Amino acid sequence: MPARSNPTVRQMRLGEELKKLRNSVNRAAREAAGLLATDQAKISHIEAGKIGISEERVRKLAVFYECNDTALIEAMCAITHEQRGQFWWDDYRGVLPLGFLDIAELEHHAAQLRYLQPVTFPGVLQTEDHARALFGRSLPPLPANEVEARVDHRMKRKGIFDRENPPALTATVHEAALRMRVGGRQVARKQLEHLIEMSERPGITLRVIPFTNEDFIDLTHTVLYASGLVPQFDTVHIDNLYGGRFLGGATELENNRTLLDFAEQASLGPVESRSFVHHIAREL
Protein backbone atom coordinates (compact mmCIF):
# COMPACT_ATOMS: atom_id res chain seq x y z
CA MET A 1 0.00 0.00 0.00
CA PRO A 2 1.58 3.35 -1.04
CA ALA A 3 2.12 5.95 1.67
CA ARG A 4 -0.31 8.86 1.84
CA SER A 5 1.34 12.17 1.08
CA ASN A 6 -1.40 14.14 2.87
CA PRO A 7 -3.22 12.13 5.56
CA THR A 8 -6.34 13.73 7.02
CA VAL A 9 -6.47 14.93 10.61
CA ARG A 10 -8.59 11.92 11.60
CA GLN A 11 -6.15 9.51 9.97
CA MET A 12 -3.30 11.11 11.89
CA ARG A 13 -5.28 11.04 15.14
CA LEU A 14 -5.93 7.31 14.69
CA GLY A 15 -2.22 6.71 14.28
CA GLU A 16 -1.41 8.88 17.29
CA GLU A 17 -3.87 6.97 19.44
CA LEU A 18 -2.36 3.63 18.43
CA LYS A 19 1.08 4.99 19.33
CA LYS A 20 -0.19 6.19 22.73
CA LEU A 21 -1.61 2.75 23.44
CA ARG A 22 1.66 1.10 22.42
CA ASN A 23 3.68 3.41 24.64
CA SER A 24 1.30 2.92 27.56
CA VAL A 25 2.40 -0.72 27.82
CA ASN A 26 6.03 -0.07 26.82
CA ARG A 27 5.85 -2.07 23.61
CA ALA A 28 8.49 -1.35 20.98
CA ALA A 29 7.46 -0.66 17.40
CA ARG A 30 9.36 -3.77 16.31
CA GLU A 31 7.17 -5.87 18.64
CA ALA A 32 4.02 -4.48 17.02
CA ALA A 33 5.55 -5.15 13.63
CA GLY A 34 6.25 -8.73 14.62
CA LEU A 35 2.65 -9.22 15.72
CA LEU A 36 1.36 -7.98 12.34
CA ALA A 37 4.07 -9.81 10.37
CA THR A 38 5.32 -6.57 8.88
CA ASP A 39 8.32 -4.27 9.35
CA GLN A 40 8.98 -1.51 11.85
CA ALA A 41 8.87 1.19 9.17
CA LYS A 42 5.26 0.27 8.37
CA ILE A 43 4.30 0.63 12.04
CA SER A 44 5.85 4.10 12.02
CA HIS A 45 3.85 4.98 8.89
CA ILE A 46 0.63 3.69 10.47
CA GLU A 47 1.25 5.74 13.60
CA ALA A 48 1.88 8.82 11.45
CA GLY A 49 -1.33 8.24 9.49
CA LYS A 50 0.65 7.81 6.28
CA ILE A 51 -0.75 4.37 5.51
CA GLY A 52 -4.06 2.80 6.45
CA ILE A 53 -4.76 -0.08 8.75
CA SER A 54 -7.59 -2.62 8.73
CA GLU A 55 -10.16 -3.10 11.46
CA GLU A 56 -8.81 -6.60 12.07
CA ARG A 57 -5.32 -5.24 12.73
CA VAL A 58 -6.62 -2.48 15.00
CA ARG A 59 -8.43 -5.06 17.12
CA LYS A 60 -5.33 -7.24 17.16
CA LEU A 61 -3.16 -4.35 18.33
CA ALA A 62 -5.75 -3.33 20.94
CA VAL A 63 -5.48 -6.76 22.55
CA PHE A 64 -1.67 -6.65 22.34
CA TYR A 65 -1.71 -3.19 23.98
CA GLU A 66 -4.06 -4.41 26.73
CA CYS A 67 -6.73 -1.85 25.83
CA ASN A 68 -10.06 -2.53 27.53
CA ASP A 69 -11.78 0.67 26.38
CA THR A 70 -14.49 -0.75 24.12
CA ALA A 71 -15.76 2.67 23.01
CA LEU A 72 -12.26 3.74 21.96
CA ILE A 73 -11.66 0.51 20.07
CA GLU A 74 -14.93 0.87 18.18
CA ALA A 75 -14.15 4.51 17.36
CA MET A 76 -10.74 3.52 15.98
CA CYS A 77 -12.26 0.71 13.94
CA ALA A 78 -14.83 3.09 12.46
CA ILE A 79 -12.04 5.29 11.11
CA THR A 80 -10.45 2.32 9.32
CA HIS A 81 -13.53 2.11 7.07
CA GLU A 82 -13.37 5.76 5.99
CA GLN A 83 -12.01 5.95 2.46
CA ARG A 84 -11.00 8.80 0.18
CA GLY A 85 -13.89 9.75 -2.07
CA GLN A 86 -16.50 8.58 0.45
CA PHE A 87 -17.51 12.05 1.66
CA TRP A 88 -18.66 15.22 -0.09
CA TRP A 89 -15.58 17.27 0.81
CA ASP A 90 -13.36 14.91 -1.16
CA ASP A 91 -14.72 16.60 -4.30
CA TYR A 92 -12.66 19.64 -3.30
CA ARG A 93 -9.37 17.77 -3.01
CA GLY A 94 -6.91 19.52 -5.30
CA VAL A 95 -9.28 22.48 -5.54
CA LEU A 96 -9.08 23.97 -2.04
CA PRO A 97 -6.35 23.93 0.64
CA LEU A 98 -6.38 20.73 2.68
CA GLY A 99 -7.34 22.60 5.85
CA PHE A 100 -10.79 23.26 4.36
CA LEU A 101 -11.32 19.53 3.94
CA ASP A 102 -10.10 18.75 7.45
CA ILE A 103 -12.48 21.26 9.06
CA ALA A 104 -15.43 19.78 7.16
CA GLU A 105 -14.33 16.32 8.27
CA LEU A 106 -14.08 17.40 11.93
CA GLU A 107 -17.53 18.98 11.91
CA HIS A 108 -19.07 15.99 10.18
CA HIS A 109 -17.82 13.46 12.73
CA ALA A 110 -18.21 15.62 15.85
CA ALA A 111 -20.65 14.93 18.65
CA GLN A 112 -20.37 18.51 19.88
CA LEU A 113 -18.94 21.73 18.42
CA ARG A 114 -17.79 24.77 20.35
CA TYR A 115 -16.65 27.91 18.55
CA LEU A 116 -14.98 31.07 19.82
CA GLN A 117 -15.16 33.80 17.18
CA PRO A 118 -13.64 37.19 18.07
CA VAL A 119 -14.20 38.98 14.74
CA THR A 120 -15.99 36.51 12.45
CA PHE A 121 -18.84 33.99 12.54
CA PRO A 122 -18.56 30.18 12.42
CA GLY A 123 -18.58 29.07 8.79
CA VAL A 124 -21.62 26.85 9.36
CA LEU A 125 -23.59 29.91 10.53
CA GLN A 126 -22.66 32.22 7.65
CA THR A 127 -24.90 33.28 4.78
CA GLU A 128 -23.75 32.75 1.22
CA ASP A 129 -23.42 36.50 0.61
CA HIS A 130 -21.42 36.98 3.79
CA ALA A 131 -19.03 34.16 2.87
CA ARG A 132 -18.63 35.51 -0.66
CA ALA A 133 -17.82 38.96 0.68
CA LEU A 134 -15.18 37.49 3.00
CA PHE A 135 -13.46 35.40 0.35
CA GLY A 136 -13.85 38.09 -2.29
CA ARG A 137 -11.75 40.46 -0.21
CA SER A 138 -8.90 38.10 0.58
CA LEU A 139 -5.36 39.37 0.29
CA PRO A 140 -3.79 38.53 -2.05
CA PRO A 141 -6.99 38.39 -4.14
CA LEU A 142 -8.32 34.93 -5.01
CA PRO A 143 -9.32 33.96 -8.56
CA ALA A 144 -13.08 34.15 -9.08
CA ASN A 145 -13.42 30.37 -9.48
CA GLU A 146 -11.65 29.73 -6.17
CA VAL A 147 -13.87 32.25 -4.40
CA GLU A 148 -16.92 30.36 -5.65
CA ALA A 149 -15.41 26.99 -4.70
CA ARG A 150 -14.77 28.25 -1.16
CA VAL A 151 -18.28 29.65 -0.85
CA ASP A 152 -19.81 26.43 -2.17
CA HIS A 153 -17.73 24.35 0.24
CA ARG A 154 -18.73 26.57 3.18
CA MET A 155 -22.41 26.26 2.35
CA LYS A 156 -22.16 22.47 2.11
CA ARG A 157 -20.69 22.35 5.61
CA LYS A 158 -24.18 23.27 6.84
CA GLY A 159 -25.24 19.75 5.95
CA ILE A 160 -24.39 18.75 9.53
CA PHE A 161 -27.71 20.34 10.56
CA ASP A 162 -29.66 18.06 8.21
CA ARG A 163 -28.58 14.89 9.98
CA GLU A 164 -30.98 12.91 12.14
CA ASN A 165 -28.78 13.69 15.17
CA PRO A 166 -26.87 16.91 14.43
CA PRO A 167 -24.03 17.85 16.79
CA ALA A 168 -24.79 20.21 19.66
CA LEU A 169 -23.27 23.59 18.80
CA THR A 170 -22.26 26.56 20.93
CA ALA A 171 -20.97 29.70 19.21
CA THR A 172 -19.44 32.41 21.38
CA VAL A 173 -19.13 35.55 19.27
CA HIS A 174 -17.67 38.91 20.24
CA GLU A 175 -19.63 42.11 19.62
CA ALA A 176 -16.83 43.17 17.26
CA ALA A 177 -17.92 40.48 14.80
CA LEU A 178 -21.54 41.60 15.03
CA ARG A 179 -20.73 45.19 14.16
CA MET A 180 -18.49 44.53 11.18
CA ARG A 181 -20.37 45.39 7.98
CA VAL A 182 -18.90 42.64 5.83
CA GLY A 183 -20.34 43.00 2.33
CA GLY A 184 -22.14 46.24 3.20
CA ARG A 185 -25.14 47.18 5.32
CA GLN A 186 -27.69 44.87 3.65
CA VAL A 187 -25.46 41.78 3.65
CA ALA A 188 -24.49 42.44 7.27
CA ARG A 189 -28.14 42.76 8.34
CA LYS A 190 -29.10 39.52 6.58
CA GLN A 191 -26.18 37.79 8.28
CA LEU A 192 -27.32 38.92 11.72
CA GLU A 193 -30.91 37.87 10.99
CA HIS A 194 -29.65 34.47 9.87
CA LEU A 195 -27.61 34.16 13.06
CA ILE A 196 -30.74 34.84 15.14
CA GLU A 197 -32.74 32.31 13.10
CA MET A 198 -30.11 29.60 13.50
CA SER A 199 -29.82 30.26 17.24
CA GLU A 200 -33.51 29.40 17.62
CA ARG A 201 -32.90 25.84 16.42
CA PRO A 202 -32.73 23.06 19.01
CA GLY A 203 -29.13 22.23 19.90
CA ILE A 204 -27.66 25.57 18.74
CA THR A 205 -26.61 28.07 21.40
CA LEU A 206 -25.45 31.60 20.60
CA ARG A 207 -23.54 33.61 23.19
CA VAL A 208 -22.29 37.18 22.75
CA ILE A 209 -19.36 38.84 24.52
CA PRO A 210 -20.18 42.57 24.58
CA PHE A 211 -17.63 45.38 24.37
CA THR A 212 -18.56 46.30 27.94
CA ASN A 213 -17.17 43.02 29.27
CA GLU A 214 -14.01 43.79 31.26
CA ASP A 215 -12.72 40.26 31.80
CA PHE A 216 -12.36 38.45 28.49
CA ILE A 217 -9.75 40.09 26.25
CA ASP A 218 -8.29 37.16 24.26
CA LEU A 219 -9.15 38.26 20.71
CA THR A 220 -6.10 36.87 18.94
CA HIS A 221 -7.55 33.86 17.16
CA THR A 222 -10.63 31.76 16.52
CA VAL A 223 -11.09 28.37 18.14
CA LEU A 224 -13.09 25.35 17.05
CA TYR A 225 -13.31 22.53 19.58
CA ALA A 226 -14.73 19.39 17.98
CA SER A 227 -15.65 16.69 20.49
CA GLY A 228 -15.36 13.18 19.14
CA LEU A 229 -17.58 10.23 19.97
CA VAL A 230 -14.86 9.40 22.51
CA PRO A 231 -12.70 12.05 24.22
CA GLN A 232 -9.51 10.59 22.78
CA PHE A 233 -10.54 11.98 19.39
CA ASP A 234 -11.36 15.50 20.54
CA THR A 235 -9.61 17.97 18.23
CA VAL A 236 -9.02 21.73 18.30
CA HIS A 237 -8.59 23.95 15.27
CA ILE A 238 -6.89 27.29 15.87
CA ASP A 239 -7.18 29.88 13.11
CA ASN A 240 -5.36 33.20 12.80
CA LEU A 241 -3.78 35.46 10.18
CA TYR A 242 -0.84 33.10 9.81
CA GLY A 243 -2.83 29.96 9.06
CA GLY A 244 -4.60 27.21 10.92
CA ARG A 245 -3.36 24.48 13.26
CA PHE A 246 -4.98 21.26 14.45
CA LEU A 247 -4.23 20.20 18.02
CA GLY A 248 -4.95 16.97 19.88
CA GLY A 249 -2.55 16.80 22.81
CA ALA A 250 -4.06 16.42 26.29
CA THR A 251 -2.65 19.72 27.55
CA GLU A 252 -3.65 21.58 24.39
CA LEU A 253 -7.20 20.25 24.64
CA GLU A 254 -7.46 21.14 28.32
CA ASN A 255 -6.12 24.67 27.75
CA ASN A 256 -8.65 25.33 25.01
CA ARG A 257 -11.54 23.90 27.01
CA THR A 258 -10.57 26.31 29.79
CA LEU A 259 -10.44 29.19 27.30
CA LEU A 260 -13.87 28.32 25.91
CA ASP A 261 -15.33 27.91 29.40
CA PHE A 262 -14.03 31.35 30.35
CA ALA A 263 -15.36 32.94 27.16
CA GLU A 264 -18.81 31.40 27.69
CA GLN A 265 -18.88 32.53 31.31
CA ALA A 266 -17.97 36.07 30.23
CA SER A 267 -20.72 36.15 27.62
CA LEU A 268 -24.39 37.07 27.81
CA GLY A 269 -26.93 34.26 28.18
CA PRO A 270 -28.64 32.79 25.10
CA VAL A 271 -31.80 34.91 25.40
CA GLU A 272 -29.87 38.13 26.08
CA SER A 273 -27.46 37.31 23.26
CA ARG A 274 -30.30 36.87 20.77
CA SER A 275 -31.82 40.20 21.83
CA PHE A 276 -28.41 41.84 21.59
CA VAL A 277 -27.94 40.65 18.00
CA HIS A 278 -31.47 41.72 17.13
CA HIS A 279 -30.77 45.24 18.47
CA ILE A 280 -27.63 45.59 16.34
CA ALA A 281 -29.46 44.30 13.26
CA ARG A 282 -32.15 46.95 13.73
CA GLU A 283 -29.46 49.66 13.79
CA LEU A 284 -28.30 48.73 10.28
Secondary structure, 3 states (H helix, E strand, C coil): CCCCCCCCHHHHHHHHHHHHHHHHCCCCHHHHHHHCCCCHHHHHHHHCCCCCCCHHHHHHHHHHCCCCCHHHHHHHHHHHCCCCCCCHHHHHECCECHHHHHHHHHHHHCCEEEEEECCCCCHHHCCHHHHHHHHHCCCCCCCHHHHHHHHHHHHHHHHHHHCCCCCEEEEEEEHHHHHCCCCCHHHHHHHHHHHHHHHCCCCEEEEEECCCCCCCCCCCCEEEEEECCCHHHCEEEEEECCEEEEECCHHHHHHHHHHHHHHHHHCCCHHHHHHHHHHHHHHC
